[in-house]
Amino acid sequence: MVYIGVILFTIHCSLFTTSCSVSYKFNGASIDYSQTKTIQIAEFPIRSSYVWGPMGPMFNNQLKDQFANHTRLEQVKRNGDLKIEGEITRYEQRNKSVSAEGYSAMTELTMTVNVRFTNNKNHNEDFEQQFSASASYETTQSLNSVQEELVTQMVKDLCDQIFNKTVANW
């Protein structure tokens, strides 16, 4: 009798848990897909006086991938429900710290993008804002030897910031 009770309880619990489910998304996106279905992401041109050739395509591809991988929005060429556009405005390096001998010990590389966001479903969420990311390297290393790794880190950071500001309403 106890055995049958356990079986019935187990069946009841399994039916209850399958009929009632709660969905949580851990990617941070909070999009009402019944209203917002498309996104238009323009190519960001480089407007900085100092450039590293591959950084433009790296940034543009990562930004598009971020939205493709973490949302169900369809990317379109024009008339998107959401629109992201802008430009890479700054890419520079500066001395960050000085050694005991008076020479530069660390150099900081900074990348800045200007973003214009338009939400055609809710214009109260529109904004224009600059986002920056930095990465440091020891001056004993040449910029050429670390540039790809540092730019990859900064691009990821910038795309995370833009994603969070545009579709993650925390």
Residue pairs with C-beta under 8 A, 6 or more apart in sequence:
27 70
27 71
28 70
28 163
28 164
28 167
28 168
28 170
29 70
29 71
29 163
29 167
29 168
30 167
30 168
30 169
31 71
31 72
31 73
31 167
33 72
33 73
35 81
35 121
36 73
36 81
36 82
36 119
36 121
37 73
37 74
37 81
38 73
38 74
38 75
38 76
38 79
38 80
38 81
38 82
39 67
39 71
39 73
39 74
39 75
39 76
39 80
39 81
39 82
39 83
39 84
40 75
40 76
40 77
40 78
40 79
40 80
40 82
40 83
40 84
41 60
41 63
41 64
41 67
41 75
41 84
41 85
42 83
42 84
42 85
42 86
43 56
43 60
44 56
44 59
44 60
44 63
44 85
44 86
44 87
44 88
44 113
45 56
45 87
45 88
46 55
46 56
46 87
46 88
46 91
47 87
47 88
47 89
48 88
48 89
48 90
48 91
48 92
50 91
50 92
51 91
52 91
52 147
52 151
54 148
54 151
55 88
55 91
55 111
55 151
55 155
56 88
58 151
58 152
58 155
59 88
59 111
59 113
59 155
59 158
59 159
62 155
62 156
62 159
63 84
63 159
63 162
64 75
66 159
66 160
66 162
66 163
67 73
67 75
67 163
67 167
68 75
70 163
71 167
73 81
73 82
80 120
81 119
81 120
81 121
82 117
82 118
82 119
82 120
82 121
82 166
82 167
83 116
83 117
83 118
83 120
84 115
84 116
84 117
84 162
84 166
85 115
85 116
86 113
86 114
86 115
86 116
87 113
87 114
88 111
88 112
88 113
89 112
89 113
89 114
89 130
90 110
90 111
90 112
90 132
91 109
91 110
91 111
91 112
92 109
92 110
93 107
93 108
93 109
93 110
93 143
94 107
94 108
94 110
95 104
95 106
95 107
95 108
95 139
96 104
96 105
96 106
96 107
96 108
96 136
97 104
97 105
97 106
98 104
98 105
99 105
103 139
104 139
105 138
105 139
106 136
106 137
106 138
106 139
107 136
107 137
107 138
107 139
107 143
108 134
108 135
108 136
109 134
109 135
109 136
109 137
109 143
109 147
109 150
109 151
109 154
110 132
110 133
110 134
110 154
111 132
111 133
111 134
111 151
111 154
111 155
111 158
112 130
112 131
112 132
113 130
113 131
113 132
113 158
113 162
114 128
114 129
114 130
115 127
115 128
115 129
115 130
115 131
115 162
115 165
116 127
116 128
117 125
117 126
117 127
117 128
117 129
117 165
117 166
118 126
119 125
119 126
127 165
129 165
131 158
131 161
131 162
131 165
132 158
133 153
133 154
133 155
133 157
133 158
133 161
134 154
135 150
135 151
135 153
135 154
137 143
137 146
137 150
164 170
